[in-house]
Amino acid sequence: MNLKNWRLLTVFVLALSLIAAACGGDDEGGDFKAAFIMVAPVGDAGWNFMHNEGRLAAEENTGVETAFVDAIPEGGAEFDNAVQQFIDDGFDLIVGTSFGYQDSMLEFANNNPEVMFEHVSGYLMNDTNMGNTFGRMYQPRYIAGMAAGAATTSNRVGYVAAFPIPEVIRGINAFALGVARTNPDAVVEVAWTSTWFDPGVEGNFAQSLIDNGADVLTMHQDSTAPGQAITDAGGTFIGYHSDMSAQVDAYLTAPVWNWENRYTDIIEAAKDGNFAPESWWGGMADGVVDIEIPSSSAVAAEMQQIKDDIIAGTFDVWDQGTITAQDGTVIFEDGVIVNGWPDAFDEEATVGTPGEAINDGHLLGMNFFVSNVVGSLG
Amino acid sequence: MNEQTIIGLLVSVIEFGTLLYLAALGEMIAEKSGVLNLGVEGMMAMGGVSAFWVGVETGNPWLALVFAAVVVAIFASIHGVVSVAIGADQVVSGLALTILGLGLAAFLGEDLVFEAPRAAFANFELGPLADIPWLGETIFSMTLVSWLALALGGATWFVLNRTRAGLSLRAVGESAATADAAGTPVVRIRLIAVAIGGALAGMAGAYLTLKLAPGWSELSTAGRGWIAVALVIFGAWRPGRVLVGSVLFGGLLALEPRLQTFRCQPGQEGLCLGFEIDPIIVSMLPYILTIVVLILISIRARHRPSVAPAAIGQVYRREER
């Protein structure tokens, strides 16, 4: 057999095995099954890793079979194919964990009433079979900011951030308010990397903030590269997503995600036929977000107090006196809005009417920096 | 903007430049022999994970570098065997190498994601030269890997242009049939060139996970391998120009964050940027520059012989001559 025939044979065998693979493994009906779809590899030590940890824990807690696919881009045919495949394979609950999935998920939910959908980090839902879930990460961010304010001696805290969207801006503001609480002289300098995950770029941005004088760094990214940069510079690192103490020597603490309880609850409810769509925005009281209080911090006791108060529901991060924007405009005062701010989704519009109390809608559309933040909104 | 921020920028240029130069030099050697290898991204990932693993186990970055070079030389030889010996399409085989490399590296490195780096390339202060202002803290304090990259660049130039082996390699890349007729072992030379290219990509991966961004996680190469492929074209297949390109592209990568942190801030002393450039534009520049250079090369090729190895991408089979 010559070379050409060999190659034809190889192609033929490959094609046959693909067809065989496509035919096998169909499972209609049967036991309750839950599927998870993630935007980046679960091996990223960040957002997706924590979702996978939550999935595995929920699987253990409920005994329900789960499956996942990762590295599925937002807003493309790949996502639609993944959802359709899970539906065809008889999955009863489908969880999507990236913001840009939500429009497509809602369409699938409306067209597949027998399947339940839960979307994480967005706001869309319906009345029958799709809810959404998120966490009030700003609560532990505030406490992390307190630690950063106490730790900095240069009075400059660096913040490596991915994209100027309300979720990230909200985290930066909460963090900066925490910094201001323990150190009114310190500023938080923000640099936007335009990527969720790229260790080389993240480390480079971290270094540029360090060169500007930062001796404490935190980040809203998926890699630990900023932690390595600040370790080399002899500073302090406040992580994000997960406990990064094993990887980063300069690690102090981190606001972390913990999806176990929420995923367990959703799966239990869906399995027992009690799935009720809601817009669930859990906080530290629910355990979906958390922060470990570092005993080495000079303000550990105060951090613990605030943590207890937040969990007890007696402390609101946004209702601590006056919040002034970067340009000097007073935004909040005594728990009500004094001035609205430009809408992140609609340049013509503003968010917040003077006199209104702060509500979740305001937080979801946050699009300004508080006064001790250095850097622009994109 | 002060002295420290400028030095930080230059250090960053050297770091990205070293990474890109190692990978691009390797790709250039393979292409000079007529084999296009689009597997650089996957090879770099394989190098990164191999080096990081050895670094964690032994604490020795140099052992890690050598290990990564050997592992990826073998890994690259998959492309060598498939595209040179068997004669499959180089583009397809190279892309497959990238996909395989990224997947395999992710699989092998699953347990390394939560490991702290235990080995790193240290800055090498070159005696009294390290005291020179500006240069001392940048070039004369860079790691030995950067010097190694420069040395390899020089060696590549020398071998390609001044030795018989280099002449054979170029001949194979220009016209395999002619070289074959002259008794040059086409397949063997191409296999060696691809393996050497792999070794260099592996070293680039080691530099990534043990210096530039210490740590391992999936996809941490983040497209740098593709920039290296573009760099070879940008550098017109010449070690010196590829070096210039590496510094230039490395400079763009280093500049990206500093367009933000060099911005004028209230109460800031010293120079600062009074305007804003979207960092996304800057991150596109390497590719835009490569397209511009491609156009220039193509225009020039109408009047003069092309700078690209003539046999690049062509499968050579003696019986089909």
Interface residues (C-beta under 8 A of the other chain):
Chain A: L3 R7 A40 P41 G43 D44 A45 F49 E189 A191 W192 T193 S194 T195 F197 D198 P199 G200 V201 E202 G203 N204 F205 Q207 S208 L209 I210 D211 N212 S223 T224 A225 Q228 A246 Q247 V248 D249 V374 G375 S376
Chain B: Q4 T5 I7 G8 L9 V11 S12 F16 L19 I86 G87 A88 A106 G109 E110 V113 F114 E115 A116 P117 L208 L212 A213 P214 G215 S217 E218 L219 S220 A222 R224 L253 A254 E256 P257 R258 Q260 T261 R263 Q265 E276 P279 I280 S283 R317
